[in-house]
């Protein structure tokens, strides 16, 4: 039976893994002007603030980083996201 994992929990797992690589995972508010440019999730380099990746597929990245077990499935949230940026 699949185990459901909230999008927020998956965000935190990916965020923790990327921090070790010098990256910070960010969420862009659905109302932010830069959402079209950045996507819902994006990464920036710690220390420089340089945008490293845009339109991050949170579920795919979690799977690629082995942060979700095969029996775990992410439950998407309706809108917004953790630590939303207004920029």
C-alpha positions in Angstrom: 0.0 0.0 0.0 1.4 3.4 -0.9 2.4 5.8 1.8 1.3 9.4 1.1 3.8 12.2 1.8 2.9 15.8 1.8 4.4 18.2 -0.7 5.7 20.2 2.2 7.6 17.2 3.6 9.1 16.4 0.2 10.1 20.0 -0.2 12.0 19.8 3.1 13.7 16.6 2.1 14.9 18.1 -1.2 15.9 21.3 0.5 18.0 19.5 3.1 19.8 17.4 0.4 20.5 20.4 -1.8 21.8 22.5 1.1 24.8 20.1 1.2 25.5 21.0 -2.4 25.5 24.7 -1.7 22.0 25.2 -3.1 18.8 26.6 -1.6 15.4 25.4 -2.8 12.8 28.2 -3.1 9.1 28.3 -3.7 7.6 31.1 -5.7 4.1 32.4 -4.8 1.5 31.9 -7.4 0.9 35.7 -7.2 4.6 36.6 -7.6 5.5 38.5 -10.8 8.6 36.3 -11.4 6.5 33.0 -11.2 6.5 32.9 -15.0 10.2 33.2 -15.1 11.1 30.9 -12.2 8.3 28.4 -11.9 6.8 27.2 -8.7 10.1 25.8 -7.4 13.6 27.0 -8.2 17.1 26.8 -6.7 19.6 29.5 -5.9 23.3 29.2 -5.1 23.9 29.9 -1.4 26.1 33.0 -0.9 25.6 34.5 -4.3 21.8 34.3 -4.8 22.4 33.2 -8.4 19.4 31.4 -9.8 20.7 27.9 -10.6 17.6 26.0 -11.8 14.1 27.0 -12.7 10.9 25.1 -13.0 12.1 22.4 -10.6 9.9 19.2 -10.7 9.9 18.5 -6.9 8.7 15.0 -7.2 11.2 14.1 -9.9 14.1 15.6 -8.0 13.1 13.8 -4.8 13.1 10.5 -6.8 16.4 11.3 -8.5 18.0 12.1 -5.1 16.5 8.9 -3.6 14.5 10.9 -1.1 11.2 9.1 -1.7 11.0 5.4 -1.2 9.3 3.4 -4.1 6.2 3.0 -2.0 5.9 6.7 -1.1 3.8 9.1 -3.2 3.8 12.9 -3.0 0.4 14.5 -2.4 0.5 17.9 -4.3 -0.8 21.0 -2.5 -3.5 23.1 -4.2 -1.5 26.3 -4.4 1.4 28.2 -3.0 4.2 26.2 -1.3 6.6 26.3 1.6 8.5 29.5 2.2 7.0 31.3 -0.7 9.1 34.1 -2.2 7.3 37.3 -3.2 10.0 38.2 -5.7 
